[in-house]
């Protein structure tokens, strides 16, 4: 509730009530439909596996105009090493790599109306959180209560921005303790991304890249790379993903649906049908709701005045 009130700061009481009615008071069974998606991809691999280069190639397939590709670079300027590929833009981050710095950088990318943003890398954000936690005094659980919302805000920002995001994550050897001959000994269980557990589940696609630059999809909600052999990521990979993204309803189409909507009930149907656009089109929903409500009030007043006029006419004739 508090988050919604923060978003609606500055709105009138009528607008707030309309928003909460649309958001919380409506429940309806609707047909499943994929909208024009902005892909969220994670490339994870050890140092030297080619994550940055692979991300740039993928980005060039998602967007052919290099001027609409940006990199948020926390890897000591490594993004500049591949400037021969095209005229992409770079935002250089410096320590400390706080969630707020990444969020500010993503907002800069959005204001610049970029189509693809590479975050190289999201590992530094989590390492910054861990370092801050280790330096805090007091109860560890309480301290996580202060840090977790900041990290979650960063993840939610990635998911909500209106452009494609490719995040890179470093991996390290992961171990588990197993019992052998009555002793607990560490055992290798493969590579693990250096980020908070579960972050990879937030992405639509997760590619694991090995030291030979070969990629496999460890998570794939597109179905494009399921059970496929190892391959090297290229611009064609980006084009395949772009084609998948564009097989639904675009945000521009939904905007036109809202603007041409003739009554509140139809607007509510649009609101329910396209939940993935609720946040990005919130202001437009609110504006159209207000306009339609004003029309209903005008019509109601006209009917009241008409009834009064008819009533007066009848009285006068008598």
N, C-alpha and C positions, 0 to 999 in steps of 0.2 A: 504493500500500500504506500509506504513512504517513498519508494522509488518512483511510483506513478505520480505522486503529488509533486515530486521534484521536477519531473518531465513537464508537468502541466503548470508550472509556476508562471503566473502572469495571465492565465486564462480566466475568463469570466465564469461565474457559478453555473450558468446555463451550459457553457461549453464543457465544463468539467462533468456535469451530470450526463450530458450526451455521450461523452467519451466512456464513462464508466458503464453506462447502459449498453453501449456497443461492445465493450470489452468483456463485461462480466455477466450480463443478464441474458445473453443470447447463446443458445446451444442448438446446433442443427447438424443433421447427417448430410454430408456433401460428397460429391464425386471426387475421387483422387485425381490430381492433375499436377504435372510438373511445370513450374514456371521457368522463365528465363533465369538461370542460376548464375551466380558469380562464384566460381569454384574456389574452394579453400583447400590447398594442397600442402602437405608436409613432406619435405625431403630429408631423410635422416641417414647419417653415415659418419664414419670416422674422418679425422682430418686427412686431407689429400684425396678424398674420394670424388671430388669434383662437384660438390653440392652447388656452389655459386654459379659455375659455368652451366651446369645442367638446368638450374633455375632460369638463367637468362635465355637459354635455348627454348625452354618450355614457354617462357613469357613471350618470345617472338612469334610463337605459333598461336598464342591466345590473342595477341595484338600485333599486327604487322607494322604499325607505326611506332618506331622506337621512342619517339618524343612523348608517347603516352605510357611509358614504362618507367617505374621508379624503384630504387633500391634504398631501403633503410639499412645502413651498414654499421655494424658494431664490430666488424672483423678487421680493425686496423687499416681501413682503406682498401681492402681486397677487391671491392666492387670496381675500383678504377682500373684494375689490371686487364679488364676485358672491354675497355672502351672502344676497341677496334671493331667490335660487333655492331655498334650503333650508338646513336645519340640519346641514350637513356639518362635519366636524372638520378642523383645520389643525395641522400641525407646522411651525413656522417654523425653518428652518435658517439659521445664520450662518456667515460665513467662518471658517476655510477649509472649503470644501465637499469634504471628504475622503470616500473610499469608505466608511470606517468610520462616518462620521456618517449616511450614507444607509442603511447596513445596520442601524444601531441604530434609526433611524426606522422602517424596515420591520418590525423586530421589535416595536416599540411598536404598530404597526398590527395585527400578527398577534395580539398579546396582547389587544388591544381587540376582537378578533373582527370586524373590519371585512370587508365583502364586496368593496369596490372601493377601490383606492388609486391616486391620481393623483400621479405624480412630476413636479413642475414646477420645474426641468427637470433632465434627466439630462446636459445640456450642461455644467452647472457642475462636475459630478464630473470630467469629462474635462479641462476647463480647469484644474482644481486639480492633476490629475496632470501636465499639461504644465508648469505653473508650477513645481511641485516638481522636475521633471526638469531644468528650465533652471537651477535654483539649486544643483544637485548638482555636486560636483567629481569628477574622475576619469573613467574610461572610460564613454562614453555607453551602450554596449551592456550593460555590467555594471550600470549604474544602472537600465536598463529591466528587467533581471532582478529587481530589487527592487520596482519599481512595478507591473509587469504582473500579478503574482499578486494584488495588492490590487484592481486594477481588475476582474480576472476574478472575484474573490470577490463584488464588487458585482453584476456581471451574473448570476452564478449564483444569487445571492439573489433577484433579480427573478424568475428562471425557476422557483424552487422554492417560493415562498410560496404558501399555499393560498387566495389570493384573486385577483380580477382586477386587473391592473396596466395603467394607461395612462400612458406616459411621453411627455413632450414634449421636442423637440429643436429648437434654433435652426438655421437654415440660413444659409449664406453663398454668395456667388457663387464658383463653382469655375472654375479656369483650367487649361489645358494649354499647353505650349510647342509651337508648330508652326513649320515652316520656310517662310518666304516671301521670295522673292528673295535666297536665300542667308543670310537672317537668322532667328534664332529669336525669335518674337514670341508673347506670350500671347494665347490665344483662349478666349472664354467657352464653357463646356460645360454650363451650367445650375447649379442650386443643389445644395449638398451639406450634409448634416447635420453639425453640429459635435459629433462624437463619434468614437471610435476606429473606423477602417475595419472594416467587417464586423459592427458591433454590430446594425445593422438586420436582419441575417439571423437574429438570435436571436429576433426577435418573430414572432408568428403573423400579425399584420397591420401594415402600415406605410401611413399615409396622408400624402400630400403636400398641404399646404394653402397656397394662394396668398394674396396680399394682399387679394383680394376674398372671402376665406373659403370659396372653393370647394375641395373635396377630391377627390383621385383616389387610388386604391390602387396603390402602386408594388410592393407585395408582398401577396399574399393567399392564405393556405393554407386559408381557409374556402371559397373559391369564390363567396362572396356578392357580391363587388364587382368581379370580373374583367370587363374590357372594358365597364364601366359608364361612362356620361358623368359629368362633374363634378357634384357635389352639395354641399349644405351639411349638415354633420354635425348630427344632432338626436338626441333621445331614442329615436326610432324606429330609428336606426342601432344604438344599444345593445341595443334589444329584439331586433333581427334577430340580432345576435351572440350574445345570451343564448340564443335559441332553438337556434342551432347548437351552442352549448356543452352544452346539456342533452339532446342526442339520443344520449348514450352511457350508460355505467355510472357511477354516482356513487361517490364515496369512501365514503359511508355504506353503500352496498350491498356494497362490497368488504370493509369492516369486518365486516359480518355474515357474509360468506362465510368469513372467517378465523376468527371466533369459533365458527362451527358446524362447522368442519372436523374430521373424525373421525380422520384419520391424517396422518403426515408426507408421504406421497406426494401426497395431495390438496393439502396446504399448499404443497408445491413447485410444483404445477400453477398455483395461484393466484398465487404469486410470479412465475412465468414469464409468466402471462397478462396481468398488469397492471403492466408495468414503470414506468409513469408514477407509480404510487403507492408504489414501493419506499422512497423516502426518507421521505415523510411518514408511512408506516405501518410503518417499520422496527421500532420498539419493540413494536408489536402482533405483528408477525411473530415477533420474538424470543421474546416471552412465550408465544405459542401453540406455538412450536417446543419450548420448555422443558416446557410442560405435557404435550404429546403424547409427548415423550421419557420423561417421568416415568411416564406411563401405560404405555408399552411396557415400562419397567423393572419396574413393579409386576406386569404380566401375566407377564413372564418369570420373576420371582421366585415368583409363584403356581404357575406350571407346574413350576418346579424343586421347590418344596415338595410339590406333588401327586405328582410322580414319586417323590420320596423316600418319601412316605407309602405309595404303592402298592408300592414296592420293599420297604419294611419289613413291610408286610402280607403280602407273598408269602413273605418270609423267615420270619416268625413262624409262618405256617401250615405251613411245612415242619418 
